[in-house]
Amino acid sequence: MAHDPSRHVAFAVTQSSAAASASNGNPSQAPNTLVHAYLLGSQGQSPARHIGPVKVSLLASSVDGRHRDIIGLHPISRSESPNLSCVLVSSTGYRFYLHVPPNGSTIT
């Protein structure tokens, strides 16, 4: 989990268990990795509003499946980028740049 105080957003990466992935009939399938965002209000004091989750496999659909093992979650402050909110880093060094709009409609 990571927090971006400049945008008042918390990010989390979760992973389903291997047993849950195997229950879908494909025991060799990797566990589902999910990205969540939690909006904390305009001053960062409001109850968290959950946005997502988004499956990393959907983010990685245009790249090789080897990049789906997420080892890093790093918020990008508003001063560093007005548009990018977070970067996920895979075990192979691949980076997924995410955007959460101010209205918190979705993670892209």
Backbone as XML, in Angstrom:
<?xml version="1.0"?>
<chain id="A" units="angstrom">
  <residue number="1" name="MET">
    <atom name="N" x="0.851" y="-1.169" z="0.000"/>
    <atom name="CA" x="0.000" y="0.000" z="0.000"/>
    <atom name="C" x="0.894" y="1.229" z="0.000"/>
  </residue>
  <residue number="2" name="ALA">
    <atom name="N" x="0.439" y="2.276" z="-0.698"/>
    <atom name="CA" x="1.201" y="3.521" z="-0.762"/>
    <atom name="C" x="0.224" y="4.689" z="-0.795"/>
  </residue>
  <residue number="3" name="HIS">
    <atom name="N" x="0.668" y="5.817" z="-0.267"/>
    <atom name="CA" x="-0.180" y="7.004" z="-0.147"/>
    <atom name="C" x="0.416" y="8.168" z="-0.920"/>
  </residue>
  <residue number="4" name="ASP">
    <atom name="N" x="-0.428" y="8.899" z="-1.628"/>
    <atom name="CA" x="-0.013" y="10.122" z="-2.315"/>
    <atom name="C" x="-0.697" y="11.296" z="-1.624"/>
  </residue>
  <residue number="5" name="PRO">
    <atom name="N" x="0.026" y="12.000" z="-0.743"/>
    <atom name="CA" x="-0.594" y="13.109" z="-0.018"/>
    <atom name="C" x="-0.939" y="14.304" z="-0.907"/>
  </residue>
  <residue number="6" name="SER">
    <atom name="N" x="-0.308" y="14.426" z="-2.064"/>
    <atom name="CA" x="-0.610" y="15.562" z="-2.939"/>
    <atom name="C" x="-1.959" y="15.405" z="-3.637"/>
  </residue>
  <residue number="7" name="ARG">
    <atom name="N" x="-2.407" y="14.172" z="-3.829"/>
    <atom name="CA" x="-3.703" y="13.908" z="-4.479"/>
    <atom name="C" x="-4.733" y="13.350" z="-3.496"/>
  </residue>
  <residue number="8" name="HIS">
    <atom name="N" x="-4.305" y="13.043" z="-2.273"/>
    <atom name="CA" x="-5.174" y="12.432" z="-1.264"/>
    <atom name="C" x="-5.745" y="11.111" z="-1.771"/>
  </residue>
  <residue number="9" name="VAL">
    <atom name="N" x="-4.839" y="10.267" z="-2.254"/>
    <atom name="CA" x="-5.204" y="8.948" z="-2.767"/>
    <atom name="C" x="-4.269" y="7.909" z="-2.148"/>
  </residue>
  <residue number="10" name="ALA">
    <atom name="N" x="-4.830" y="6.788" z="-1.760"/>
    <atom name="CA" x="-4.038" y="5.642" z="-1.318"/>
    <atom name="C" x="-4.183" y="4.550" z="-2.371"/>
  </residue>
  <residue number="11" name="PHE">
    <atom name="N" x="-3.088" y="3.857" z="-2.651"/>
    <atom name="CA" x="-3.089" y="2.779" z="-3.637"/>
    <atom name="C" x="-2.744" y="1.475" z="-2.940"/>
  </residue>
  <residue number="12" name="ALA">
    <atom name="N" x="-3.317" y="0.391" z="-3.439"/>
    <atom name="CA" x="-3.005" y="-0.937" z="-2.902"/>
    <atom name="C" x="-2.947" y="-1.932" z="-4.052"/>
  </residue>
  <residue number="13" name="VAL">
    <atom name="N" x="-2.072" y="-2.915" z="-3.909"/>
    <atom name="CA" x="-1.996" y="-4.031" z="-4.840"/>
    <atom name="C" x="-2.297" y="-5.279" z="-4.027"/>
  </residue>
  <residue number="14" name="THR">
    <atom name="N" x="-3.261" y="-6.055" z="-4.503"/>
    <atom name="CA" x="-3.621" y="-7.302" z="-3.835"/>
    <atom name="C" x="-3.513" y="-8.440" z="-4.838"/>
  </residue>
  <residue number="15" name="GLN">
    <atom name="N" x="-3.447" y="-9.642" z="-4.304"/>
    <atom name="CA" x="-3.330" y="-10.802" z="-5.168"/>
    <atom name="C" x="-4.210" y="-11.911" z="-4.613"/>
  </residue>
  <residue number="16" name="SER">
    <atom name="N" x="-4.988" y="-12.525" z="-5.512"/>
    <atom name="CA" x="-5.806" y="-13.653" z="-5.085"/>
    <atom name="C" x="-4.892" y="-14.846" z="-4.826"/>
  </residue>
  <residue number="17" name="SER">
    <atom name="N" x="-5.389" y="-15.794" z="-4.066"/>
    <atom name="CA" x="-4.573" y="-16.971" z="-3.768"/>
    <atom name="C" x="-4.446" y="-17.851" z="-5.000"/>
  </residue>
  <residue number="18" name="ALA">
    <atom name="N" x="-3.408" y="-18.652" z="-5.045"/>
    <atom name="CA" x="-3.205" y="-19.576" z="-6.157"/>
    <atom name="C" x="-4.353" y="-20.578" z="-6.223"/>
  </residue>
  <residue number="19" name="ALA">
    <atom name="N" x="-4.897" y="-20.958" z="-5.065"/>
    <atom name="CA" x="-6.007" y="-21.916" z="-5.036"/>
    <atom name="C" x="-7.233" y="-21.328" z="-5.721"/>
  </residue>
  <residue number="20" name="ALA">
    <atom name="N" x="-7.483" y="-20.032" z="-5.516"/>
    <atom name="CA" x="-8.628" y="-19.393" z="-6.162"/>
    <atom name="C" x="-8.441" y="-19.360" z="-7.662"/>
  </residue>
  <residue number="21" name="SER">
    <atom name="N" x="-7.229" y="-19.130" z="-8.125"/>
    <atom name="CA" x="-6.964" y="-19.124" z="-9.559"/>
    <atom name="C" x="-7.100" y="-20.517" z="-10.144"/>
  </residue>
  <residue number="22" name="ALA">
    <atom name="N" x="-6.697" y="-21.522" z="-9.384"/>
    <atom name="CA" x="-6.782" y="-22.891" z="-9.878"/>
    <atom name="C" x="-8.232" y="-23.354" z="-9.970"/>
  </residue>
  <residue number="23" name="SER">
    <atom name="N" x="-9.122" y="-22.750" z="-9.176"/>
    <atom name="CA" x="-10.516" y="-23.190" z="-9.168"/>
    <atom name="C" x="-11.238" y="-22.857" z="-10.464"/>
  </residue>
  <residue number="24" name="ASN">
    <atom name="N" x="-10.656" y="-22.024" z="-11.312"/>
    <atom name="CA" x="-11.314" y="-21.682" z="-12.568"/>
    <atom name="C" x="-10.998" y="-22.688" z="-13.668"/>
  </residue>
  <residue number="25" name="GLY">
    <atom name="N" x="-10.373" y="-23.788" z="-13.319"/>
    <atom name="CA" x="-10.112" y="-24.834" z="-14.288"/>
    <atom name="C" x="-8.745" y="-24.771" z="-14.935"/>
  </residue>
  <residue number="26" name="ASN">
    <atom name="N" x="-7.934" y="-23.785" z="-14.574"/>
    <atom name="CA" x="-6.604" y="-23.660" z="-15.167"/>
    <atom name="C" x="-5.581" y="-23.552" z="-14.047"/>
  </residue>
  <residue number="27" name="PRO">
    <atom name="N" x="-5.095" y="-24.668" z="-13.525"/>
    <atom name="CA" x="-4.185" y="-24.624" z="-12.377"/>
    <atom name="C" x="-2.857" y="-23.945" z="-12.673"/>
  </residue>
  <residue number="28" name="SER">
    <atom name="N" x="-2.495" y="-23.806" z="-13.939"/>
    <atom name="CA" x="-1.211" y="-23.176" z="-14.258"/>
    <atom name="C" x="-1.323" y="-21.657" z="-14.350"/>
  </residue>
  <residue number="29" name="GLN">
    <atom name="N" x="-2.549" y="-21.130" z="-14.290"/>
    <atom name="CA" x="-2.738" y="-19.685" z="-14.405"/>
    <atom name="C" x="-2.182" y="-18.975" z="-13.168"/>
  </residue>
  <residue number="30" name="ALA">
    <atom name="N" x="-1.519" y="-17.872" z="-13.386"/>
    <atom name="CA" x="-0.981" y="-17.085" z="-12.274"/>
    <atom name="C" x="-2.123" y="-16.453" z="-11.486"/>
  </residue>
  <residue number="31" name="PRO">
    <atom name="N" x="-1.915" y="-16.190" z="-10.196"/>
    <atom name="CA" x="-2.944" y="-15.524" z="-9.402"/>
    <atom name="C" x="-3.277" y="-14.152" z="-9.985"/>
  </residue>
  <residue number="32" name="ASN">
    <atom name="N" x="-4.514" y="-13.720" z="-9.765"/>
    <atom name="CA" x="-4.932" y="-12.403" z="-10.230"/>
    <atom name="C" x="-4.347" y="-11.320" z="-9.331"/>
  </residue>
  <residue number="33" name="THR">
    <atom name="N" x="-3.646" y="-10.379" z="-9.924"/>
    <atom name="CA" x="-3.132" y="-9.235" z="-9.203"/>
    <atom name="C" x="-4.052" y="-8.061" z="-9.498"/>
  </residue>
  <residue number="34" name="LEU">
    <atom name="N" x="-4.492" y="-7.377" z="-8.455"/>
    <atom name="CA" x="-5.453" y="-6.287" z="-8.587"/>
    <atom name="C" x="-4.869" y="-4.986" z="-8.048"/>
  </residue>
  <residue number="35" name="VAL">
    <atom name="N" x="-5.222" y="-3.879" z="-8.696"/>
    <atom name="CA" x="-4.827" y="-2.551" z="-8.244"/>
    <atom name="C" x="-6.078" y="-1.840" z="-7.743"/>
  </residue>
  <residue number="36" name="HIS">
    <atom name="N" x="-5.975" y="-1.237" z="-6.559"/>
    <atom name="CA" x="-7.082" y="-0.504" z="-5.953"/>
    <atom name="C" x="-6.622" y="0.934" z="-5.693"/>
  </residue>
  <residue number="37" name="ALA">
    <atom name="N" x="-7.559" y="1.864" z="-5.767"/>
    <atom name="CA" x="-7.290" y="3.243" z="-5.353"/>
    <atom name="C" x="-8.367" y="3.628" z="-4.342"/>
  </residue>
  <residue number="38" name="TYR">
    <atom name="N" x="-7.973" y="4.417" z="-3.360"/>
    <atom name="CA" x="-8.899" y="4.889" z="-2.335"/>
    <atom name="C" x="-8.786" y="6.406" z="-2.267"/>
  </residue>
  <residue number="39" name="LEU">
    <atom name="N" x="-9.859" y="7.097" z="-2.658"/>
    <atom name="CA" x="-9.879" y="8.556" z="-2.592"/>
    <atom name="C" x="-10.197" y="8.967" z="-1.166"/>
  </residue>
  <residue number="40" name="LEU">
    <atom name="N" x="-9.438" y="9.924" z="-0.641"/>
    <atom name="CA" x="-9.572" y="10.337" z="0.758"/>
    <atom name="C" x="-10.162" y="11.731" z="0.904"/>
  </residue>
  <residue number="41" name="GLY">
    <atom name="N" x="-10.836" y="12.223" z="-0.130"/>
    <atom name="CA" x="-11.484" y="13.536" z="-0.090"/>
    <atom name="C" x="-10.531" y="14.657" z="-0.451"/>
  </residue>
  <residue number="42" name="SER">
    <atom name="N" x="-11.084" y="15.841" z="-0.665"/>
    <atom name="CA" x="-10.278" y="16.972" z="-1.144"/>
    <atom name="C" x="-9.224" y="17.427" z="-0.143"/>
  </residue>
  <residue number="43" name="GLN">
    <atom name="N" x="-9.429" y="17.171" z="1.141"/>
    <atom name="CA" x="-8.446" y="17.548" z="2.163"/>
    <atom name="C" x="-7.745" y="16.332" z="2.765"/>
  </residue>
  <residue number="44" name="GLY">
    <atom name="N" x="-8.069" y="15.157" z="2.266"/>
    <atom name="CA" x="-7.448" y="13.935" z="2.782"/>
    <atom name="C" x="-7.998" y="13.479" z="4.113"/>
  </residue>
  <residue number="45" name="GLN">
    <atom name="N" x="-9.161" y="14.000" z="4.502"/>
    <atom name="CA" x="-9.739" y="13.692" z="5.806"/>
    <atom name="C" x="-11.043" y="12.904" z="5.724"/>
  </residue>
  <residue number="46" name="SER">
    <atom name="N" x="-11.545" y="12.649" z="4.532"/>
    <atom name="CA" x="-12.831" y="11.974" z="4.367"/>
    <atom name="C" x="-12.672" y="10.461" z="4.441"/>
  </residue>
  <residue number="47" name="PRO">
    <atom name="N" x="-13.780" y="9.759" z="4.706"/>
    <atom name="CA" x="-13.710" y="8.292" z="4.636"/>
    <atom name="C" x="-13.274" y="7.865" z="3.238"/>
  </residue>
  <residue number="48" name="ALA">
    <atom name="N" x="-12.521" y="6.813" z="3.167"/>
    <atom name="CA" x="-11.980" y="6.356" z="1.882"/>
    <atom name="C" x="-13.102" y="5.894" z="0.958"/>
  </residue>
  <residue number="49" name="ARG">
    <atom name="N" x="-13.001" y="6.314" z="-0.299"/>
    <atom name="CA" x="-13.922" y="5.858" z="-1.345"/>
    <atom name="C" x="-13.128" y="4.967" z="-2.287"/>
  </residue>
  <residue number="50" name="HIS">
    <atom name="N" x="-13.543" y="3.709" z="-2.397"/>
    <atom name="CA" x="-12.809" y="2.710" z="-3.177"/>
    <atom name="C" x="-13.061" y="2.886" z="-4.666"/>
  </residue>
  <residue number="51" name="ILE">
    <atom name="N" x="-11.976" y="2.882" z="-5.447"/>
    <atom name="CA" x="-12.029" y="2.917" z="-6.901"/>
    <atom name="C" x="-11.315" y="1.658" z="-7.398"/>
  </residue>
  <residue number="52" name="GLY">
    <atom name="N" x="-11.920" y="0.966" z="-8.314"/>
    <atom name="CA" x="-11.311" y="-0.250" z="-8.840"/>
    <atom name="C" x="-12.070" y="-1.447" z="-8.333"/>
  </residue>
  <residue number="53" name="PRO">
    <atom name="N" x="-11.489" y="-2.581" z="-8.304"/>
    <atom name="CA" x="-10.107" y="-2.865" z="-8.678"/>
    <atom name="C" x="-9.950" y="-3.013" z="-10.186"/>
  </residue>
  <residue number="54" name="VAL">
    <atom name="N" x="-8.713" y="-2.929" z="-10.618"/>
    <atom name="CA" x="-8.348" y="-3.181" z="-12.005"/>
    <atom name="C" x="-7.374" y="-4.355" z="-12.002"/>
  </residue>
  <residue number="55" name="LYS">
    <atom name="N" x="-7.622" y="-5.330" z="-12.871"/>
    <atom name="CA" x="-6.725" y="-6.485" z="-12.976"/>
    <atom name="C" x="-5.457" y="-6.076" z="-13.718"/>
  </residue>
  <residue number="56" name="VAL">
    <atom name="N" x="-4.312" y="-6.408" z="-13.151"/>
    <atom name="CA" x="-3.040" y="-6.127" z="-13.815"/>
    <atom name="C" x="-2.980" y="-6.860" z="-15.147"/>
  </residue>
  <residue number="57" name="SER">
    <atom name="N" x="-3.608" y="-8.020" z="-15.235"/>
    <atom name="CA" x="-3.603" y="-8.757" z="-16.509"/>
    <atom name="C" x="-4.273" y="-7.949" z="-17.609"/>
  </residue>
  <residue number="58" name="LEU">
    <atom name="N" x="-5.256" y="-7.119" z="-17.268"/>
    <atom name="CA" x="-5.878" y="-6.247" z="-18.270"/>
    <atom name="C" x="-4.935" y="-5.119" z="-18.665"/>
  </residue>
  <residue number="59" name="LEU">
    <atom name="N" x="-4.205" y="-4.585" z="-17.682"/>
    <atom name="CA" x="-3.227" y="-3.542" z="-17.988"/>
    <atom name="C" x="-2.121" y="-4.097" z="-18.867"/>
  </residue>
  <residue number="60" name="ALA">
    <atom name="N" x="-1.785" y="-5.372" z="-18.641"/>
    <atom name="CA" x="-0.663" y="-5.998" z="-19.349"/>
    <atom name="C" x="-1.104" y="-6.766" z="-20.583"/>
  </residue>
  <residue number="61" name="SER">
    <atom name="N" x="-2.335" y="-6.581" z="-21.022"/>
    <atom name="CA" x="-2.845" y="-7.385" z="-22.133"/>
    <atom name="C" x="-2.059" y="-7.195" z="-23.425"/>
  </residue>
  <residue number="62" name="SER">
    <atom name="N" x="-1.409" y="-6.047" z="-23.567"/>
    <atom name="CA" x="-0.652" y="-5.805" z="-24.801"/>
    <atom name="C" x="0.821" y="-6.176" z="-24.679"/>
  </residue>
  <residue number="63" name="VAL">
    <atom name="N" x="1.221" y="-6.698" z="-23.507"/>
    <atom name="CA" x="2.616" y="-7.089" z="-23.317"/>
    <atom name="C" x="2.679" y="-8.543" z="-22.877"/>
  </residue>
  <residue number="64" name="ASP">
    <atom name="N" x="3.849" y="-9.089" z="-22.905"/>
    <atom name="CA" x="4.111" y="-10.464" z="-22.500"/>
    <atom name="C" x="3.666" y="-10.694" z="-21.052"/>
  </residue>
  <residue number="65" name="GLY">
    <atom name="N" x="3.083" y="-11.854" z="-20.757"/>
    <atom name="CA" x="2.597" y="-12.175" z="-19.427"/>
    <atom name="C" x="3.659" y="-12.190" z="-18.347"/>
  </residue>
  <residue number="66" name="ARG">
    <atom name="N" x="4.941" y="-12.236" z="-18.715"/>
    <atom name="CA" x="6.010" y="-12.239" z="-17.713"/>
    <atom name="C" x="6.042" y="-10.957" z="-16.900"/>
  </residue>
  <residue number="67" name="HIS">
    <atom name="N" x="5.388" y="-9.916" z="-17.356"/>
    <atom name="CA" x="5.446" y="-8.613" z="-16.690"/>
    <atom name="C" x="4.361" y="-8.427" z="-15.634"/>
  </residue>
  <residue number="68" name="ARG">
    <atom name="N" x="3.640" y="-9.462" z="-15.302"/>
    <atom name="CA" x="2.483" y="-9.308" z="-14.409"/>
    <atom name="C" x="2.810" y="-9.443" z="-12.925"/>
  </residue>
  <residue number="69" name="ASP">
    <atom name="N" x="4.028" y="-9.834" z="-12.574"/>
    <atom name="CA" x="4.420" y="-9.979" z="-11.175"/>
    <atom name="C" x="4.826" y="-8.612" z="-10.630"/>
  </residue>
  <residue number="70" name="ILE">
    <atom name="N" x="3.953" y="-7.948" z="-9.880"/>
    <atom name="CA" x="4.202" y="-6.586" z="-9.406"/>
    <atom name="C" x="5.034" y="-6.622" z="-8.131"/>
  </residue>
  <residue number="71" name="ILE">
    <atom name="N" x="6.159" y="-5.898" z="-8.144"/>
    <atom name="CA" x="7.029" y="-5.847" z="-6.969"/>
    <atom name="C" x="7.148" y="-4.431" z="-6.400"/>
  </residue>
  <residue number="72" name="GLY">
    <atom name="N" x="6.628" y="-3.428" z="-7.122"/>
    <atom name="CA" x="6.725" y="-2.055" z="-6.642"/>
    <atom name="C" x="5.468" y="-1.264" z="-6.944"/>
  </residue>
  <residue number="73" name="LEU">
    <atom name="N" x="5.089" y="-0.415" z="-6.014"/>
    <atom name="CA" x="3.928" y="0.461" z="-6.137"/>
    <atom name="C" x="4.382" y="1.838" z="-5.670"/>
  </residue>
  <residue number="74" name="HIS">
    <atom name="N" x="4.407" y="2.810" z="-6.586"/>
    <atom name="CA" x="4.969" y="4.113" z="-6.265"/>
    <atom name="C" x="4.050" y="5.241" z="-6.727"/>
  </residue>
  <residue number="75" name="PRO">
    <atom name="N" x="3.488" y="6.002" z="-5.788"/>
    <atom name="CA" x="2.683" y="7.157" z="-6.183"/>
    <atom name="C" x="3.562" y="8.201" z="-6.879"/>
  </residue>
  <residue number="76" name="ILE">
    <atom name="N" x="2.959" y="8.936" z="-7.781"/>
    <atom name="CA" x="3.630" y="10.038" z="-8.471"/>
    <atom name="C" x="2.946" y="11.310" z="-8.006"/>
  </residue>
  <residue number="77" name="SER">
    <atom name="N" x="3.687" y="12.198" z="-7.356"/>
    <atom name="CA" x="3.070" y="13.402" z="-6.802"/>
    <atom name="C" x="2.578" y="14.321" z="-7.917"/>
  </residue>
  <residue number="78" name="ARG">
    <atom name="N" x="1.620" y="15.142" z="-7.571"/>
    <atom name="CA" x="1.049" y="16.095" z="-8.525"/>
    <atom name="C" x="2.131" y="17.017" z="-9.087"/>
  </residue>
  <residue number="79" name="SER">
    <atom name="N" x="3.147" y="17.363" z="-8.285"/>
    <atom name="CA" x="4.219" y="18.243" z="-8.764"/>
    <atom name="C" x="5.118" y="17.539" z="-9.781"/>
  </residue>
  <residue number="80" name="GLU">
    <atom name="N" x="5.192" y="16.200" z="-9.706"/>
    <atom name="CA" x="5.986" y="15.440" z="-10.675"/>
    <atom name="C" x="5.236" y="15.226" z="-11.983"/>
  </residue>
  <residue number="81" name="SER">
    <atom name="N" x="3.911" y="15.058" z="-11.907"/>
    <atom name="CA" x="3.090" y="14.871" z="-13.106"/>
    <atom name="C" x="1.650" y="15.260" z="-12.804"/>
  </residue>
  <residue number="82" name="PRO">
    <atom name="N" x="1.076" y="16.142" z="-13.606"/>
    <atom name="CA" x="-0.324" y="16.499" z="-13.382"/>
    <atom name="C" x="-1.291" y="15.396" z="-13.829"/>
  </residue>
  <residue number="83" name="ASN">
    <atom name="N" x="-0.824" y="14.457" z="-14.645"/>
    <atom name="CA" x="-1.712" y="13.440" z="-15.201"/>
    <atom name="C" x="-1.490" y="12.034" z="-14.652"/>
  </residue>
  <residue number="84" name="LEU">
    <atom name="N" x="-0.243" y="11.638" z="-14.421"/>
    <atom name="CA" x="0.043" y="10.293" z="-13.933"/>
    <atom name="C" x="-0.070" y="10.255" z="-12.417"/>
  </residue>
  <residue number="85" name="SER">
    <atom name="N" x="-0.716" y="9.210" z="-11.899"/>
    <atom name="CA" x="-0.961" y="9.114" z="-10.465"/>
    <atom name="C" x="-0.064" y="8.104" z="-9.753"/>
  </residue>
  <residue number="86" name="CYS">
    <atom name="N" x="0.341" y="7.049" z="-10.476"/>
    <atom name="CA" x="1.039" y="5.955" z="-9.821"/>
    <atom name="C" x="1.784" y="5.137" z="-10.868"/>
  </residue>
  <residue number="87" name="VAL">
    <atom name="N" x="2.869" y="4.502" z="-10.450"/>
    <atom name="CA" x="3.576" y="3.573" z="-11.327"/>
    <atom name="C" x="3.723" y="2.244" z="-10.594"/>
  </residue>
  <residue number="88" name="LEU">
    <atom name="N" x="3.392" y="1.161" z="-11.302"/>
    <atom name="CA" x="3.610" y="-0.188" z="-10.814"/>
    <atom name="C" x="4.848" y="-0.713" z="-11.508"/>
  </residue>
  <residue number="89" name="VAL">
    <atom name="N" x="5.687" y="-1.437" z="-10.787"/>
    <atom name="CA" x="6.910" y="-1.996" z="-11.366"/>
    <atom name="C" x="6.821" y="-3.515" z="-11.266"/>
  </residue>
  <residue number="90" name="SER">
    <atom name="N" x="7.072" y="-4.183" z="-12.396"/>
    <atom name="CA" x="7.014" y="-5.646" z="-12.415"/>
    <atom name="C" x="8.381" y="-6.227" z="-12.063"/>
  </residue>
  <residue number="91" name="SER">
    <atom name="N" x="8.396" y="-7.525" z="-11.816"/>
    <atom name="CA" x="9.640" y="-8.207" z="-11.467"/>
    <atom name="C" x="10.641" y="-8.194" z="-12.615"/>
  </residue>
  <residue number="92" name="THR">
    <atom name="N" x="10.175" y="-7.941" z="-13.829"/>
    <atom name="CA" x="11.069" y="-7.870" z="-14.988"/>
    <atom name="C" x="11.463" y="-6.429" z="-15.317"/>
  </residue>
  <residue number="93" name="GLY">
    <atom name="N" x="11.013" y="-5.464" z="-14.475"/>
    <atom name="CA" x="11.366" y="-4.067" z="-14.691"/>
    <atom name="C" x="10.373" y="-3.299" z="-15.536"/>
  </residue>
  <residue number="94" name="TYR">
    <atom name="N" x="9.339" y="-3.970" z="-16.027"/>
    <atom name="CA" x="8.318" y="-3.289" z="-16.823"/>
    <atom name="C" x="7.537" y="-2.351" z="-15.919"/>
  </residue>
  <residue number="95" name="ARG">
    <atom name="N" x="7.138" y="-1.191" z="-16.438"/>
    <atom name="CA" x="6.415" y="-0.203" z="-15.646"/>
    <atom name="C" x="5.031" y="0.034" z="-16.229"/>
  </residue>
  <residue number="96" name="PHE">
    <atom name="N" x="4.055" y="0.088" z="-15.328"/>
    <atom name="CA" x="2.673" y="0.400" z="-15.694"/>
    <atom name="C" x="2.339" y="1.739" z="-15.060"/>
  </residue>
  <residue number="97" name="TYR">
    <atom name="N" x="2.049" y="2.727" z="-15.880"/>
    <atom name="CA" x="1.708" y="4.058" z="-15.389"/>
    <atom name="C" x="0.193" y="4.180" z="-15.319"/>
  </residue>
  <residue number="98" name="LEU">
    <atom name="N" x="-0.299" y="4.619" z="-14.166"/>
    <atom name="CA" x="-1.734" y="4.694" z="-13.932"/>
    <atom name="C" x="-2.191" y="6.127" z="-13.726"/>
  </residue>
  <residue number="99" name="HIS">
    <atom name="N" x="-3.453" y="6.348" z="-14.036"/>
    <atom name="CA" x="-4.076" y="7.659" z="-13.854"/>
    <atom name="C" x="-5.393" y="7.463" z="-13.111"/>
  </residue>
  <residue number="100" name="VAL">
    <atom name="N" x="-5.596" y="8.220" z="-12.054"/>
    <atom name="CA" x="-6.878" y="8.273" z="-11.359"/>
    <atom name="C" x="-7.357" y="9.711" z="-11.495"/>
  </residue>
  <residue number="101" name="PRO">
    <atom name="N" x="-8.446" y="9.945" z="-12.250"/>
    <atom name="CA" x="-8.917" y="11.317" z="-12.418"/>
    <atom name="C" x="-9.429" y="11.901" z="-11.100"/>
  </residue>
  <residue number="102" name="PRO">
    <atom name="N" x="-9.434" y="13.223" z="-10.967"/>
    <atom name="CA" x="-9.862" y="13.845" z="-9.712"/>
    <atom name="C" x="-11.255" y="13.411" z="-9.260"/>
  </residue>
  <residue number="103" name="ASN">
    <atom name="N" x="-12.147" y="13.120" z="-10.209"/>
    <atom name="CA" x="-13.485" y="12.691" z="-9.808"/>
    <atom name="C" x="-13.510" y="11.223" z="-9.392"/>
  </residue>
  <residue number="104" name="GLY">
    <atom name="N" x="-12.381" y="10.512" z="-9.591"/>
    <atom name="CA" x="-12.263" y="9.134" z="-9.140"/>
    <atom name="C" x="-13.179" y="8.166" z="-9.847"/>
  </residue>
  <residue number="105" name="SER">
    <atom name="N" x="-13.427" y="8.395" z="-11.119"/>
    <atom name="CA" x="-14.361" y="7.538" z="-11.838"/>
    <atom name="C" x="-13.788" y="6.155" z="-12.141"/>
  </residue>
  <residue number="106" name="THR">
    <atom name="N" x="-12.484" y="6.069" z="-12.354"/>
    <atom name="CA" x="-11.864" y="4.788" z="-12.716"/>
    <atom name="C" x="-10.350" y="4.900" z="-12.607"/>
  </residue>
  <residue number="107" name="ILE">
    <atom name="N" x="-9.679" y="3.765" z="-12.764"/>
    <atom name="CA" x="-8.212" y="3.726" z="-12.841"/>
    <atom name="C" x="-7.885" y="3.377" z="-14.280"/>
  </residue>
  <residue number="108" name="THR">
    <atom name="N" x="-7.058" y="4.182" z="-14.913"/>
    <atom name="CA" x="-6.642" y="3.879" z="-16.294"/>
    <atom name="C" x="-5.146" y="3.875" z="-16.385"/>
  </residue>
</chain>
